């Protein structure tokens, strides 16, 4: 009888710990695997593209990653 009680207690504790981790993960807005939630870039200024501008130059000028840059503007395939 004691073994059955120990197994039940162990399973209950395991379920409780997994529930706690899931709740903590939701509160932190991250998945259990550690992937961060995607953020939406915020535009604080407008840049008019001129002849000679390259995607990488604009990314560097405004301290953007390539993914952030592509999320903000419609990028041509050759960028």
N, C-alpha and C positions, 0 to 999 in steps of 0.2 A: 504494500500500500504506500509506503514511503517513497518508493521509486516513482510511482505514478504522480504523486504530489510534487516531487522534485522536477519531473519533466514538465508538468503543467506550469509550475512557477517559472521555470527557465523559458518556456515558450511565451508566457505572459510578459516577462521582462524583456525578451527580445522584441516582441511586438510593440511594447511601450517605447523602447529605445528607437526603433525604426519610425514610429509615429513622431517622436520628438525631432528626429533628424529631418523628416519631411516638413514639419511645421517650421523649423528653423530655416530650411532651404527656401520655403515660400516667403518667409519674412524678409530674407536677404535678397529676394528676387533673382535667385540663381537656381539652376537645376542641381540635382544631386551630383551630376558629373562635373560640376565646376564651370560650366559654360556661362559666361556673363550674358545678361539680357542685352539685346541690341539697343543701342541708343540712337536717338534721332538728332542729327546735327542741327544746330541753331544758327541761322544766318544773322550776322551783326553788321555786315556791310555788303555792298554790291561791287563787283569788278567787271568792267567792260573789257572784253577780250579784244586785243588788237593783233594785227599781223605780226607774226613772230612769236606770240605766246605759245608755250607748250603746256600740256597737261602737268608735266612734272614741275615746271617752273611755277605754275600757279599753286600747285600743292605745296611746294616749298615756301612760297611767299606767304601763304596763309596758314602754314603749319597744319596741313591736312594729310591724312593717310589717303592712299589711292581709293580705298573703299568709301571713305567719307566724301571724297570729291565726286565719285560716281553716283553717290546717293543724292547729292545736291543738284547736280546738273545732268542734262542729257549729253552723254559723252559719245563722241564718234568712235567707231570700232578701232581706228588707227591710233588711239591715245594709249 
